[in-house]
Amino acid sequence: MILSTEQLDALRELAASRHVSGDVALRARIVLWSGEGRRRKDIAELAGVSPVTVDRCKARYAAHGLAGLAEKRRGGPRDQVPPRTRGRVIALTKMSPPADSGLTHWSTRTLSSYLRRREGITVSWHYIARVWREENLKPNRSGASKI
C-alpha cells in the first residue's frame, strides 16, 4: 500500500492520539505498517490480530480513508414500540375480550393475535408480558368469576 506524506502524517497523528479508542489507533498503525511495506503476516503478529483483520483494515482505509478506520455502528436496541401502542395494550388488557371470541380473559398470545388480526398492530406476546409485568396487570386474576 502506497501512502502519501499527508496520509502518513494523518495516520501517525491518529495512531498517537489519546482522543480516539484503542481500536481506531490500532487500525491506523496497521495501515501505517502496511504503508512501510511490511508483510501481512508480520503486521498481524505485531498488532495481535488475524491476517484477515489486517486485510479488512486496509480495505476499509482504501475505500473510505480515515473515516473507514472509525468504529462501525453496531446494532443497538430495537426500535421502541410507540407509546400509543403500549397504551392500546394496556387498555385492551383492562377490558374483557370480545364476546364472539369465547374467552373469559386475555392471555399474552391471544391479545397479540387479536391486535395483529383486528387492529393491524404487530407486537410479540413477549412484549405484552413485559408490559403486564411493568404495569402489574394480571388479567387472569381480575376477580371475574368463570362460568
Summary of the structure (lengths in Angstrom):
residues: 147
radius of gyration: 28.2
end to end distance: 79.5
largest distance: 84.7
contacts: 338
relative contact order: 0.09
helix: 64%
strand: 0%
